[in-house]
């Protein structure tokens, strides 16, 4: 269980570091959602 929690923490920090900010992560998620929406419309 500790290994799973540690892995989730490391993954979360890596994602946040890649986006630099929480705002950046929100923008990335929004862009991904738009791409999914566009592919569904086609």
mmCIF file as Biopython writes it, N, C-alpha, C and O atoms, coordinates in Angstrom:
data_model
#
loop_
_atom_site.group_PDB
_atom_site.id
_atom_site.type_symbol
_atom_site.label_atom_id
_atom_site.label_alt_id
_atom_site.label_comp_id
_atom_site.label_asym_id
_atom_site.label_entity_id
_atom_site.label_seq_id
_atom_site.pdbx_PDB_ins_code
_atom_site.Cartn_x
_atom_site.Cartn_y
_atom_site.Cartn_z
_atom_site.occupancy
_atom_site.B_iso_or_equiv
_atom_site.auth_seq_id
_atom_site.auth_asym_id
_atom_site.pdbx_PDB_model_num
ATOM 1   N N  . UNK A ? 1  ? 0.818   -1.190 0.000   1.0 0.0 1  A 1 
ATOM 2   C CA . UNK A ? 1  ? 0.000   0.000  0.000   1.0 0.0 1  A 1 
ATOM 3   C C  . UNK A ? 1  ? 0.865   1.259  0.000   1.0 0.0 1  A 1 
ATOM 4   O O  . UNK A ? 1  ? 0.556   2.228  -0.693  1.0 0.0 1  A 1 
ATOM 5   N N  . UNK A ? 2  ? 1.944   1.243  0.775   1.0 0.0 2  A 1 
ATOM 6   C CA . UNK A ? 2  ? 2.831   2.400  0.808   1.0 0.0 2  A 1 
ATOM 7   C C  . UNK A ? 2  ? 3.469   2.640  -0.557  1.0 0.0 2  A 1 
ATOM 8   O O  . UNK A ? 2  ? 3.683   3.782  -0.963  1.0 0.0 2  A 1 
ATOM 9   N N  . UNK A ? 3  ? 3.767   1.553  -1.256  1.0 0.0 3  A 1 
ATOM 10  C CA . UNK A ? 3  ? 4.373   1.671  -2.582  1.0 0.0 3  A 1 
ATOM 11  C C  . UNK A ? 3  ? 3.413   2.340  -3.555  1.0 0.0 3  A 1 
ATOM 12  O O  . UNK A ? 3  ? 3.824   3.179  -4.356  1.0 0.0 3  A 1 
ATOM 13  N N  . UNK A ? 4  ? 2.149   1.978  -3.490  1.0 0.0 4  A 1 
ATOM 14  C CA . UNK A ? 4  ? 1.131   2.563  -4.367  1.0 0.0 4  A 1 
ATOM 15  C C  . UNK A ? 4  ? 0.978   4.055  -4.092  1.0 0.0 4  A 1 
ATOM 16  O O  . UNK A ? 4  ? 0.916   4.854  -5.027  1.0 0.0 4  A 1 
ATOM 17  N N  . UNK A ? 5  ? 0.918   4.432  -2.838  1.0 0.0 5  A 1 
ATOM 18  C CA . UNK A ? 5  ? 0.781   5.846  -2.479  1.0 0.0 5  A 1 
ATOM 19  C C  . UNK A ? 5  ? 2.010   6.627  -2.931  1.0 0.0 5  A 1 
ATOM 20  O O  . UNK A ? 5  ? 1.889   7.737  -3.448  1.0 0.0 5  A 1 
ATOM 21  N N  . UNK A ? 6  ? 3.182   6.053  -2.738  1.0 0.0 6  A 1 
ATOM 22  C CA . UNK A ? 6  ? 4.412   6.713  -3.176  1.0 0.0 6  A 1 
ATOM 23  C C  . UNK A ? 6  ? 4.425   6.903  -4.685  1.0 0.0 6  A 1 
ATOM 24  O O  . UNK A ? 6  ? 4.818   7.960  -5.178  1.0 0.0 6  A 1 
ATOM 25  N N  . UNK A ? 7  ? 4.000   5.895  -5.408  1.0 0.0 7  A 1 
ATOM 26  C CA . UNK A ? 7  ? 3.956   5.978  -6.865  1.0 0.0 7  A 1 
ATOM 27  C C  . UNK A ? 7  ? 2.982   7.059  -7.320  1.0 0.0 7  A 1 
ATOM 28  O O  . UNK A ? 7  ? 3.287   7.814  -8.243  1.0 0.0 7  A 1 
ATOM 29  N N  . UNK A ? 8  ? 1.827   7.142  -6.695  1.0 0.0 8  A 1 
ATOM 30  C CA . UNK A ? 8  ? 0.850   8.176  -7.043  1.0 0.0 8  A 1 
ATOM 31  C C  . UNK A ? 8  ? 1.393   9.574  -6.755  1.0 0.0 8  A 1 
ATOM 32  O O  . UNK A ? 8  ? 1.177   10.495 -7.543  1.0 0.0 8  A 1 
ATOM 33  N N  . UNK A ? 9  ? 2.091   9.740  -5.643  1.0 0.0 9  A 1 
ATOM 34  C CA . UNK A ? 9  ? 2.680   11.040 -5.305  1.0 0.0 9  A 1 
ATOM 35  C C  . UNK A ? 9  ? 3.738   11.450 -6.322  1.0 0.0 9  A 1 
ATOM 36  O O  . UNK A ? 9  ? 3.757   12.591 -6.782  1.0 0.0 9  A 1 
ATOM 37  N N  . UNK A ? 10 ? 4.605   10.528 -6.666  1.0 0.0 10 A 1 
ATOM 38  C CA . UNK A ? 10 ? 5.660   10.828 -7.640  1.0 0.0 10 A 1 
ATOM 39  C C  . UNK A ? 10 ? 5.052   11.185 -8.990  1.0 0.0 10 A 1 
ATOM 40  O O  . UNK A ? 10 ? 5.504   12.124 -9.645  1.0 0.0 10 A 1 
ATOM 41  N N  . UNK A ? 11 ? 4.045   10.453 -9.405  1.0 0.0 11 A 1 
ATOM 42  C CA . UNK A ? 11 ? 3.384   10.729 -10.676 1.0 0.0 11 A 1 
ATOM 43  C C  . UNK A ? 11 ? 2.729   12.102 -10.656 1.0 0.0 11 A 1 
ATOM 44  O O  . UNK A ? 11 ? 2.833   12.854 -11.624 1.0 0.0 11 A 1 
ATOM 45  N N  . UNK A ? 12 ? 2.062   12.429 -9.568  1.0 0.0 12 A 1 
ATOM 46  C CA . UNK A ? 12 ? 1.415   13.741 -9.450  1.0 0.0 12 A 1 
ATOM 47  C C  . UNK A ? 12 ? 2.439   14.864 -9.523  1.0 0.0 12 A 1 
ATOM 48  O O  . UNK A ? 12 ? 2.225   15.854 -10.223 1.0 0.0 12 A 1 
ATOM 49  N N  . UNK A ? 13 ? 3.549   14.719 -8.806  1.0 0.0 13 A 1 
ATOM 50  C CA . UNK A ? 13 ? 4.581   15.752 -8.832  1.0 0.0 13 A 1 
ATOM 51  C C  . UNK A ? 13 ? 5.187   15.881 -10.224 1.0 0.0 13 A 1 
ATOM 52  O O  . UNK A ? 13 ? 5.499   16.990 -10.660 1.0 0.0 13 A 1 
ATOM 53  N N  . UNK A ? 14 ? 5.356   14.783 -10.915 1.0 0.0 14 A 1 
ATOM 54  C CA . UNK A ? 14 ? 5.917   14.826 -12.264 1.0 0.0 14 A 1 
ATOM 55  C C  . UNK A ? 14 ? 4.980   15.560 -13.217 1.0 0.0 14 A 1 
ATOM 56  O O  . UNK A ? 14 ? 5.427   16.344 -14.054 1.0 0.0 14 A 1 
ATOM 57  N N  . UNK A ? 15 ? 3.692   15.306 -13.087 1.0 0.0 15 A 1 
ATOM 58  C CA . UNK A ? 15 ? 2.721   15.998 -13.933 1.0 0.0 15 A 1 
ATOM 59  C C  . UNK A ? 15 ? 2.707   17.489 -13.652 1.0 0.0 15 A 1 
ATOM 60  O O  . UNK A ? 15 ? 2.686   18.303 -14.575 1.0 0.0 15 A 1 
ATOM 61  N N  . UNK A ? 16 ? 2.719   17.844 -12.374 1.0 0.0 16 A 1 
ATOM 62  C CA . UNK A ? 16 ? 2.713   19.263 -12.021 1.0 0.0 16 A 1 
ATOM 63  C C  . UNK A ? 16 ? 3.998   19.953 -12.465 1.0 0.0 16 A 1 
ATOM 64  O O  . UNK A ? 16 ? 3.961   21.103 -12.904 1.0 0.0 16 A 1 
ATOM 65  N N  . UNK A ? 17 ? 5.114   19.277 -12.357 1.0 0.0 17 A 1 
ATOM 66  C CA . UNK A ? 17 ? 6.387   19.863 -12.779 1.0 0.0 17 A 1 
ATOM 67  C C  . UNK A ? 17 ? 6.415   20.058 -14.289 1.0 0.0 17 A 1 
ATOM 68  O O  . UNK A ? 17 ? 6.988   21.029 -14.785 1.0 0.0 17 A 1 
ATOM 69  N N  . UNK A ? 18 ? 5.798   19.138 -15.014 1.0 0.0 18 A 1 
ATOM 70  C CA . UNK A ? 18 ? 5.745   19.253 -16.468 1.0 0.0 18 A 1 
ATOM 71  C C  . UNK A ? 18 ? 4.913   20.431 -16.921 1.0 0.0 18 A 1 
ATOM 72  O O  . UNK A ? 18 ? 5.201   21.035 -17.955 1.0 0.0 18 A 1 
ATOM 73  N N  . UNK A ? 19 ? 3.895   20.763 -16.170 1.0 0.0 19 A 1 
ATOM 74  C CA . UNK A ? 19 ? 3.024   21.882 -16.523 1.0 0.0 19 A 1 
ATOM 75  C C  . UNK A ? 19 ? 3.473   23.184 -15.867 1.0 0.0 19 A 1 
ATOM 76  O O  . UNK A ? 19 ? 3.003   24.259 -16.240 1.0 0.0 19 A 1 
ATOM 77  N N  . UNK A ? 20 ? 4.365   23.100 -14.905 1.0 0.0 20 A 1 
ATOM 78  C CA . UNK A ? 20 ? 4.898   24.227 -14.143 1.0 0.0 20 A 1 
ATOM 79  C C  . UNK A ? 20 ? 3.905   24.794 -13.134 1.0 0.0 20 A 1 
ATOM 80  O O  . UNK A ? 20 ? 4.316   25.212 -12.051 1.0 0.0 20 A 1 
ATOM 81  N N  . UNK A ? 21 ? 2.638   24.821 -13.447 1.0 0.0 21 A 1 
ATOM 82  C CA . UNK A ? 21 ? 1.644   25.353 -12.512 1.0 0.0 21 A 1 
ATOM 83  C C  . UNK A ? 21 ? 0.360   24.563 -12.612 1.0 0.0 21 A 1 
ATOM 84  O O  . UNK A ? 21 ? 0.149   23.816 -13.567 1.0 0.0 21 A 1 
ATOM 85  N N  . UNK A ? 22 ? -0.486  24.730 -11.634 1.0 0.0 22 A 1 
ATOM 86  C CA . UNK A ? 22 ? -1.805  24.089 -11.678 1.0 0.0 22 A 1 
ATOM 87  C C  . UNK A ? 22 ? -2.627  24.692 -12.808 1.0 0.0 22 A 1 
ATOM 88  O O  . UNK A ? 22 ? -3.394  23.988 -13.464 1.0 0.0 22 A 1 
ATOM 89  N N  . UNK A ? 23 ? -2.470  25.990 -13.037 1.0 0.0 23 A 1 
ATOM 90  C CA . UNK A ? 23 ? -3.182  26.655 -14.136 1.0 0.0 23 A 1 
ATOM 91  C C  . UNK A ? 23 ? -2.782  26.033 -15.474 1.0 0.0 23 A 1 
ATOM 92  O O  . UNK A ? 23 ? -3.628  25.796 -16.336 1.0 0.0 23 A 1 
ATOM 93  N N  . UNK A ? 24 ? -1.499  25.776 -15.636 1.0 0.0 24 A 1 
ATOM 94  C CA . UNK A ? 24 ? -1.020  25.149 -16.866 1.0 0.0 24 A 1 
ATOM 95  C C  . UNK A ? 24 ? -1.596  23.758 -17.045 1.0 0.0 24 A 1 
ATOM 96  O O  . UNK A ? 24 ? -1.930  23.354 -18.159 1.0 0.0 24 A 1 
ATOM 97  N N  . UNK A ? 25 ? -1.713  23.019 -15.933 1.0 0.0 25 A 1 
ATOM 98  C CA . UNK A ? 25 ? -2.295  21.685 -16.007 1.0 0.0 25 A 1 
ATOM 99  C C  . UNK A ? 25 ? -3.763  21.780 -16.428 1.0 0.0 25 A 1 
ATOM 100 O O  . UNK A ? 25 ? -4.242  20.959 -17.209 1.0 0.0 25 A 1 
ATOM 101 N N  . UNK A ? 26 ? -4.466  22.772 -15.913 1.0 0.0 26 A 1 
ATOM 102 C CA . UNK A ? 26 ? -5.863  22.969 -16.297 1.0 0.0 26 A 1 
ATOM 103 C C  . UNK A ? 26 ? -6.005  23.274 -17.772 1.0 0.0 26 A 1 
ATOM 104 O O  . UNK A ? 26 ? -6.929  22.796 -18.430 1.0 0.0 26 A 1 
ATOM 105 N N  . UNK A ? 27 ? -5.094  24.067 -18.285 1.0 0.0 27 A 1 
ATOM 106 C CA . UNK A ? 27 ? -5.128  24.384 -19.708 1.0 0.0 27 A 1 
ATOM 107 C C  . UNK A ? 27 ? -4.831  23.154 -20.555 1.0 0.0 27 A 1 
ATOM 108 O O  . UNK A ? 27 ? -5.442  22.960 -21.605 1.0 0.0 27 A 1 
ATOM 109 N N  . UNK A ? 28 ? -3.903  22.330 -20.109 1.0 0.0 28 A 1 
ATOM 110 C CA . UNK A ? 28 ? -3.589  21.091 -20.830 1.0 0.0 28 A 1 
ATOM 111 C C  . UNK A ? 28 ? -4.792  20.162 -20.859 1.0 0.0 28 A 1 
ATOM 112 O O  . UNK A ? 28 ? -5.097  19.561 -21.889 1.0 0.0 28 A 1 
ATOM 113 N N  . UNK A ? 29 ? -5.482  20.047 -19.714 1.0 0.0 29 A 1 
ATOM 114 C CA . UNK A ? 29 ? -6.666  19.191 -19.660 1.0 0.0 29 A 1 
ATOM 115 C C  . UNK A ? 29 ? -7.776  19.740 -20.554 1.0 0.0 29 A 1 
ATOM 116 O O  . UNK A ? 29 ? -8.505  18.974 -21.184 1.0 0.0 29 A 1 
ATOM 117 N N  . UNK A ? 30 ? -7.903  21.061 -20.608 1.0 0.0 30 A 1 
ATOM 118 C CA . UNK A ? 30 ? -8.923  21.662 -21.455 1.0 0.0 30 A 1 
ATOM 119 C C  . UNK A ? 30 ? -8.644  21.376 -22.929 1.0 0.0 30 A 1 
ATOM 120 O O  . UNK A ? 30 ? -9.558  21.051 -23.686 1.0 0.0 30 A 1 
ATOM 121 N N  . UNK A ? 31 ? -7.384  21.496 -23.331 1.0 0.0 31 A 1 
ATOM 122 C CA . UNK A ? 31 ? -7.019  21.214 -24.719 1.0 0.0 31 A 1 
ATOM 123 C C  . UNK A ? 31 ? -7.278  19.751 -25.067 1.0 0.0 31 A 1 
ATOM 124 O O  . UNK A ? 31 ? -7.749  19.439 -26.161 1.0 0.0 31 A 1 
ATOM 125 N N  . UNK A ? 32 ? -6.967  18.854 -24.125 1.0 0.0 32 A 1 
ATOM 126 C CA . UNK A ? 32 ? -7.216  17.429 -24.366 1.0 0.0 32 A 1 
ATOM 127 C C  . UNK A ? 32 ? -8.708  17.175 -24.510 1.0 0.0 32 A 1 
ATOM 128 O O  . UNK A ? 32 ? -9.127  16.394 -25.364 1.0 0.0 32 A 1 
ATOM 129 N N  . UNK A ? 33 ? -9.514  17.831 -23.677 1.0 0.0 33 A 1 
ATOM 130 C CA . UNK A ? 33 ? -10.961 17.679 -23.768 1.0 0.0 33 A 1 
ATOM 131 C C  . UNK A ? 33 ? -11.501 18.187 -25.098 1.0 0.0 33 A 1 
ATOM 132 O O  . UNK A ? 33 ? -12.399 17.581 -25.683 1.0 0.0 33 A 1 
ATOM 133 N N  . UNK A ? 34 ? -10.956 19.294 -25.571 1.0 0.0 34 A 1 
ATOM 134 C CA . UNK A ? 34 ? -11.395 19.837 -26.863 1.0 0.0 34 A 1 
ATOM 135 C C  . UNK A ? 34 ? -11.063 18.880 -28.003 1.0 0.0 34 A 1 
ATOM 136 O O  . UNK A ? 34 ? -11.865 18.704 -28.919 1.0 0.0 34 A 1 
ATOM 137 N N  . UNK A ? 35 ? -9.885  18.260 -27.951 1.0 0.0 35 A 1 
ATOM 138 C CA . UNK A ? 35 ? -9.507  17.308 -28.997 1.0 0.0 35 A 1 
ATOM 139 C C  . UNK A ? 35 ? -10.427 16.097 -28.991 1.0 0.0 35 A 1 
ATOM 140 O O  . UNK A ? 35 ? -10.822 15.605 -30.048 1.0 0.0 35 A 1 
ATOM 141 N N  . UNK A ? 36 ? -10.768 15.617 -27.799 1.0 0.0 36 A 1 
ATOM 142 C CA . UNK A ? 36 ? -11.680 14.478 -27.697 1.0 0.0 36 A 1 
ATOM 143 C C  . UNK A ? 36 ? -13.051 14.857 -28.233 1.0 0.0 36 A 1 
ATOM 144 O O  . UNK A ? 36 ? -13.683 14.089 -28.958 1.0 0.0 36 A 1 
ATOM 145 N N  . UNK A ? 37 ? -13.506 16.057 -27.866 1.0 0.0 37 A 1 
ATOM 146 C CA . UNK A ? 37 ? -14.817 16.525 -28.340 1.0 0.0 37 A 1 
ATOM 147 C C  . UNK A ? 37 ? -14.850 16.637 -29.842 1.0 0.0 37 A 1 
ATOM 148 O O  . UNK A ? 37 ? -15.833 16.245 -30.471 1.0 0.0 37 A 1 
ATOM 149 N N  . UNK A ? 38 ? -13.778 17.174 -30.441 1.0 0.0 38 A 1 
ATOM 150 C CA . UNK A ? 38 ? -13.721 17.306 -31.889 1.0 0.0 38 A 1 
ATOM 151 C C  . UNK A ? 38 ? -13.704 15.950 -32.570 1.0 0.0 38 A 1 
ATOM 152 O O  . UNK A ? 38 ? -14.324 15.787 -33.621 1.0 0.0 38 A 1 
ATOM 153 N N  . UNK A ? 39 ? -13.016 14.978 -32.004 1.0 0.0 39 A 1 
ATOM 154 C CA . UNK A ? 39 ? -12.972 13.664 -32.638 1.0 0.0 39 A 1 
ATOM 155 C C  . UNK A ? 39 ? -14.307 12.957 -32.528 1.0 0.0 39 A 1 
ATOM 156 O O  . UNK A ? 39 ? -14.646 12.153 -33.396 1.0 0.0 39 A 1 
ATOM 157 N N  . UNK A ? 40 ? -15.075 13.233 -31.482 1.0 0.0 40 A 1 
ATOM 158 C CA . UNK A ? 40 ? -16.392 12.632 -31.337 1.0 0.0 40 A 1 
ATOM 159 C C  . UNK A ? 40 ? -17.370 13.234 -32.344 1.0 0.0 40 A 1 
ATOM 160 O O  . UNK A ? 40 ? -18.238 12.532 -32.864 1.0 0.0 40 A 1 
ATOM 161 N N  . UNK A ? 41 ? -17.231 14.529 -32.620 1.0 0.0 41 A 1 
ATOM 162 C CA . UNK A ? 41 ? -18.115 15.213 -33.560 1.0 0.0 41 A 1 
ATOM 163 C C  . UNK A ? 41 ? -17.928 14.699 -34.982 1.0 0.0 41 A 1 
ATOM 164 O O  . UNK A ? 41 ? -18.867 14.725 -35.776 1.0 0.0 41 A 1 
ATOM 165 N N  . UNK A ? 42 ? -16.708 14.227 -35.316 1.0 0.0 42 A 1 
ATOM 166 C CA . UNK A ? 42 ? -16.428 13.756 -36.669 1.0 0.0 42 A 1 
ATOM 167 C C  . UNK A ? 42 ? -16.995 12.435 -36.888 1.0 0.0 42 A 1 
ATOM 168 O O  . UNK A ? 42 ? -16.858 11.877 -37.977 1.0 0.0 42 A 1 
#
